[in-house]
Amino acid sequence: MAAETSHAPEENESILTAAPKQVVRPFVRVLEGIGSCLRLLAEAARHAPTLPRQFGRFIEQCYLIGYTTLPIVGILSFFIGSVLALQSGYAAANLGPKQFIGLLVGLSMARELGPVMAAVLLAGRVGSAIAAELASMKVYQEIDALETMNIPPARMLVLPRLAAVLAMMPVLTIMSDLVGWFGGAIVAKYTHFISIEPASYFATMRQYMDFGDVLNGLVKAEVFGFAVVLVCCNIGLNTRGGPREIGASVTRAVVTSLILILVLDYFVTKALM
């Protein structure tokens, strides 16, 4: 009985010592992830002069990031714009003038929904594929083989993807804006309690919007897309373990990217105001 009593303070002390570590550990992981991404970015930037010699890889990544993502961005943006016009028309029928529906849809798509939805779809469609490809290369020691041949993974695998996403995100965002505006115009014309002609819909948009609103969304899209690809590349290259870890890395990459988009959205919006 005395022996059990003597061990109790030691157990309590170990529990109290472990508790702060459990609290601090998530913050340490976040800081480690940020540091790892910055290190990967610095290494990729160091090899930036080699990008012209990797033009083929750059074009391939532009195809994968831009062309293959474009259909789903268009479909989703059409229905986002349609629903936005429908809800705006329902509110305007009871509360205010309906002629400003075009302005509401235009500003919402250009400044917020267009870049955010393009980045979210990029994370789900492209980011997951990048993380899976690089994680499988790491697990099956293909990354080690590249390093053995003195080929930096940041130069061959990361740099073309970062350059491609910077080139393709404005295209995806502009397409998202245009399709969303078009979807809103169709709903505004053919919904009986709205009934706004497309000419009036787009005239209000042209009157109250300027290029700065579209540019605001393009800046956001560039930041979101670059961050998503960088995070997915970093998580894929830092995968450890067996084939089971590939799926875990993909899940972690997509979840981290979505959280990062929301966090960056707040800070970038505040900086551009």
C-alpha positions as CSV (number, residue, x, y, z in Angstrom):
1,M,0.0,0.0,0.0
2,A,2.9,2.3,0.9
3,A,4.6,1.5,-2.4
4,E,1.4,2.4,-4.4
5,T,1.2,5.7,-2.5
6,S,4.8,6.5,-3.2
7,H,4.3,6.0,-6.9
8,A,1.2,8.3,-7.1
9,P,3.1,11.6,-6.9
10,E,5.4,10.5,-9.7
11,E,2.4,9.6,-11.9
12,N,0.7,12.9,-11.2
13,E,3.9,14.8,-11.9
14,S,4.3,13.0,-15.3
15,I,0.7,13.8,-16.2
16,L,1.2,17.5,-15.4
17,T,4.5,17.5,-17.4
18,A,2.9,15.9,-20.4
19,A,-0.2,18.2,-20.5
20,P,1.6,21.3,-21.7
21,K,3.4,19.3,-24.4
22,Q,0.0,18.1,-25.7
23,V,-1.2,21.7,-25.9
24,V,2.0,23.1,-27.5
25,R,2.5,20.2,-30.0
26,P,-0.1,21.4,-32.6
27,F,1.5,24.9,-32.7
28,V,4.9,23.4,-33.1
29,R,3.6,21.3,-36.1
30,V,2.1,24.4,-37.7
31,L,5.4,26.3,-37.3
32,E,7.4,23.3,-38.6
33,G,5.1,23.2,-41.6
34,I,5.5,26.9,-42.3
35,G,9.2,26.6,-42.0
36,S,9.3,23.6,-44.3
37,C,7.2,25.4,-47.0
38,L,9.4,28.5,-46.8
39,R,12.5,26.4,-47.2
40,L,11.0,24.6,-50.2
41,L,10.0,27.9,-51.7
42,A,13.6,29.3,-51.3
43,E,15.0,26.2,-52.9
44,A,12.6,26.4,-55.8
45,A,13.4,30.1,-56.3
46,R,17.1,29.4,-56.3
47,H,16.5,27.2,-59.4
48,A,14.2,29.7,-61.2
49,P,16.8,30.5,-63.9
50,T,16.4,26.8,-65.1
51,L,12.7,27.3,-65.9
52,P,13.2,28.1,-69.6
53,R,15.0,24.7,-70.0
54,Q,11.9,23.0,-68.4
55,F,9.4,24.5,-70.8
56,G,7.9,21.1,-71.6
57,R,7.2,20.4,-68.0
58,F,5.8,23.9,-67.5
59,I,3.4,23.4,-70.4
60,E,2.4,20.0,-69.1
61,Q,1.6,21.4,-65.7
62,C,-0.4,24.3,-67.3
63,Y,-2.5,21.7,-69.0
64,L,-3.1,19.8,-65.8
65,I,-3.7,22.8,-63.6
66,G,-5.6,24.9,-66.1
67,Y,-7.3,22.9,-68.9
68,T,-8.4,19.9,-66.8
69,T,-9.8,22.1,-64.0
70,L,-11.6,24.5,-66.3
71,P,-14.8,22.4,-66.9
72,I,-15.6,21.9,-63.2
73,V,-14.8,25.6,-62.5
74,G,-17.2,26.6,-65.2
75,I,-20.0,24.3,-64.0
76,L,-19.7,25.3,-60.4
77,S,-19.4,29.0,-61.2
78,F,-22.5,28.9,-63.4
79,F,-24.7,27.6,-60.6
80,I,-23.0,29.8,-58.0
81,G,-23.9,32.9,-60.0
82,S,-27.4,31.5,-60.7
83,V,-28.1,30.9,-57.0
84,L,-26.7,34.2,-56.0
85,A,-29.0,36.0,-58.5
86,L,-32.0,34.0,-57.4
87,Q,-31.4,34.7,-53.7
88,S,-30.7,38.4,-54.4
89,G,-33.9,38.6,-56.5
90,Y,-35.9,37.1,-53.7
91,A,-34.6,39.6,-51.2
92,A,-34.9,42.5,-53.6
93,A,-38.6,41.6,-54.3
94,N,-39.4,42.3,-50.6
95,L,-36.8,44.8,-49.5
96,G,-35.3,46.8,-52.4
97,P,-34.8,47.6,-56.1
98,K,-34.2,44.7,-58.4
99,Q,-31.9,46.6,-60.8
100,F,-28.9,46.2,-58.5
101,I,-28.9,42.4,-58.8
102,G,-26.4,42.6,-61.6
103,L,-24.1,44.7,-59.4
104,L,-24.4,42.3,-56.5
105,V,-23.6,39.3,-58.6
106,G,-20.8,41.0,-60.4
107,L,-19.0,42.3,-57.3
108,S,-19.5,39.0,-55.4
109,M,-18.1,36.9,-58.2
110,A,-15.2,39.2,-59.1
111,R,-14.0,40.1,-55.6
112,E,-14.8,37.0,-53.6
113,L,-16.5,33.9,-55.0
114,G,-14.6,33.6,-58.2
115,P,-11.1,33.4,-56.8
116,V,-12.2,31.4,-53.7
117,M,-14.1,28.8,-55.7
118,A,-11.3,28.5,-58.2
119,A,-8.8,28.0,-55.4
120,V,-11.0,25.4,-53.6
121,L,-11.5,23.4,-56.8
122,L,-7.7,23.7,-57.4
123,A,-7.1,22.2,-54.0
124,G,-9.5,19.3,-54.5
125,R,-8.8,18.6,-58.2
126,V,-5.1,19.4,-58.6
127,G,-3.7,19.7,-55.1
128,S,-4.7,16.2,-54.2
129,A,-3.2,14.8,-57.4
130,I,0.1,16.7,-56.7
131,A,0.3,15.4,-53.1
132,A,-0.5,11.8,-54.2
133,E,2.1,11.8,-57.0
134,L,4.9,13.3,-54.9
135,A,4.0,11.2,-51.8
136,S,4.1,8.0,-53.9
137,M,7.5,9.1,-55.4
138,K,8.8,9.6,-51.9
139,V,7.5,6.3,-50.5
140,Y,8.9,4.3,-53.4
141,Q,12.2,6.1,-53.1
142,E,12.0,7.9,-56.5
143,I,12.8,11.2,-54.7
144,D,15.9,9.6,-53.2
145,A,17.0,8.4,-56.7
146,L,16.7,11.9,-58.0
147,E,18.8,13.3,-55.2
148,T,21.4,10.5,-55.8
149,M,21.6,11.7,-59.5
150,N,22.1,15.3,-58.2
151,I,18.7,16.4,-59.5
152,P,17.0,18.6,-56.9
153,P,13.3,17.7,-56.5
154,A,12.5,21.4,-56.0
155,R,13.9,22.2,-59.5
156,M,12.2,19.3,-61.4
157,L,9.0,18.7,-59.5
158,V,8.1,21.9,-57.7
159,L,9.3,24.9,-59.8
160,P,7.3,24.0,-63.0
161,R,4.1,23.6,-60.9
162,L,4.5,26.9,-59.1
163,A,5.1,28.7,-62.4
164,A,2.2,27.0,-64.0
165,V,-0.2,27.9,-61.2
166,L,0.8,31.5,-61.4
167,A,0.0,31.4,-65.2
168,M,-3.3,29.5,-65.0
169,M,-5.0,31.0,-61.9
170,P,-5.9,34.3,-63.6
171,V,-7.4,32.3,-66.5
172,L,-9.5,30.1,-64.2
173,T,-10.6,33.1,-62.2
174,I,-11.7,35.2,-65.2
175,M,-13.6,32.2,-66.6
176,S,-15.2,31.7,-63.2
177,D,-16.3,35.4,-63.1
178,L,-17.7,35.4,-66.7
179,V,-19.6,32.1,-66.3
180,G,-21.0,33.2,-63.0
181,W,-22.2,36.5,-64.4
182,F,-23.8,34.7,-67.3
183,G,-25.6,32.3,-65.0
184,G,-26.9,35.2,-63.0
185,A,-28.1,36.9,-66.1
186,I,-30.1,33.9,-67.2
187,V,-31.8,33.4,-63.8
188,A,-32.5,37.2,-63.6
189,K,-34.3,37.1,-67.0
190,Y,-36.3,33.9,-66.7
191,T,-37.3,34.0,-63.0
192,H,-40.8,35.4,-62.9
193,F,-40.4,37.5,-59.8
194,I,-37.1,39.1,-61.1
195,S,-37.6,39.5,-64.9
196,I,-34.6,41.7,-65.6
197,E,-33.3,41.9,-69.2
198,P,-29.7,41.0,-69.7
199,A,-29.0,44.5,-71.1
200,S,-30.1,46.1,-67.9
201,Y,-28.4,43.5,-65.8
202,F,-25.0,44.1,-67.5
203,A,-25.5,47.8,-67.7
204,T,-25.7,48.1,-64.0
205,M,-22.6,46.0,-63.6
206,R,-20.6,48.2,-66.1
207,Q,-21.8,51.3,-64.4
208,Y,-20.8,50.5,-60.8
209,M,-17.9,48.2,-61.3
210,D,-14.4,48.9,-62.6
211,F,-11.2,47.0,-63.4
212,G,-10.0,47.3,-59.8
213,D,-12.7,45.0,-58.6
214,V,-11.6,42.3,-61.1
215,L,-7.9,42.9,-60.3
216,N,-8.7,42.5,-56.6
217,G,-10.0,39.0,-57.3
218,L,-7.0,38.1,-59.6
219,V,-4.5,39.1,-56.8
220,K,-6.4,36.8,-54.4
221,A,-6.4,34.0,-56.9
222,E,-2.7,34.2,-57.4
223,V,-2.0,34.1,-53.7
224,F,-4.4,31.2,-53.1
225,G,-3.2,29.1,-56.0
226,F,0.4,29.6,-55.2
227,A,-0.1,28.7,-51.5
228,V,-2.1,25.6,-52.4
229,V,0.5,24.2,-54.8
230,L,3.3,25.0,-52.4
231,V,1.7,23.3,-49.5
232,C,0.7,20.2,-51.5
233,C,4.2,19.8,-52.9
234,N,5.7,20.2,-49.4
235,I,3.4,17.6,-47.8
236,G,3.9,15.2,-50.6
237,L,7.7,15.5,-50.5
238,N,7.7,15.1,-46.7
239,T,5.7,11.9,-46.6
240,R,7.2,9.2,-44.4
241,G,6.3,5.5,-44.0
242,G,4.6,3.0,-46.3
243,P,1.9,3.1,-49.0
244,R,-0.8,3.8,-46.4
245,E,0.8,7.2,-45.7
246,I,0.0,8.3,-49.3
247,G,-3.7,8.6,-48.5
248,A,-3.0,10.3,-45.3
249,S,-0.8,12.9,-47.0
250,V,-3.4,13.6,-49.6
251,T,-6.1,14.1,-47.0
252,R,-3.7,16.4,-45.0
253,A,-2.8,18.4,-48.1
254,V,-6.4,19.0,-49.1
255,V,-7.6,19.9,-45.6
256,T,-4.6,22.2,-45.0
257,S,-5.1,23.9,-48.3
258,L,-8.8,24.6,-47.6
259,I,-8.0,26.1,-44.2
260,L,-5.2,28.1,-45.7
261,I,-7.5,29.5,-48.3
262,L,-9.9,30.8,-45.7
263,V,-7.2,32.3,-43.5
264,L,-5.5,34.0,-46.5
265,D,-8.8,35.2,-47.7
266,Y,-9.3,37.3,-44.6
267,F,-5.8,38.8,-44.6
268,V,-5.6,39.4,-48.3
269,T,-9.0,41.0,-48.4
270,K,-8.0,43.3,-45.5
271,A,-4.8,44.2,-47.2
272,L,-6.5,45.1,-50.5
273,M,-9.2,47.3,-48.9
